[in-house]
Amino acid sequence: MRHDDLREAASRFVDALAAGREWLAERREGQAAALGAEVAAVKAELAALAAALGGGVFVDAGAAAAEVVQQLDRAEERVAALRVRRLRADRSGLLW
């Protein structure tokens, strides 16, 4: 009796693996597109941030120090948020 139970469990396991592979295959293309879009969005935001750091109060010799520090703090927050998005994208990419 135990041998039959083992065979049945092995058969269910193989069936579950096949179903899992099929599920992943059905979703892989959409996930890859979503990941590509997220990477492009993060790159665009980084480019915008880099451009902003190269102008405005950052190059104005007459800008108030407090304003420059405030803008740098905002930039640091944006970088931290982008880092989180990148890490999520990295994990998502590993899954797919």
Phi, psi and omega in degrees: 000320181295325179297318178296321178297320179295317178297318180295317179296319179296320179295317178296322179297313179298318178297319179294320177298316179297319179295321178295317178298318179296316179300314178297316181299322180294331185257348187301313184297315179296320179292322178295320178295317179296319178296317178298320179294320179294318178298317179297320180294318179295317178299317180296319179292323176296320178296319179296320179295316178299319179296319180295324180289344180263014182209194177059222184296341183286340178244001180271108181298338181266003182292145178291136181302321181298321179293319179297315179297318179299316179294323177293322176298318177297318179297320178297321177295319178297318179297318179298318179295320178294324178298317178297315179299319180296317179297320176297317179296320178300313180296319179297317179297325178293328181287330185253000000 
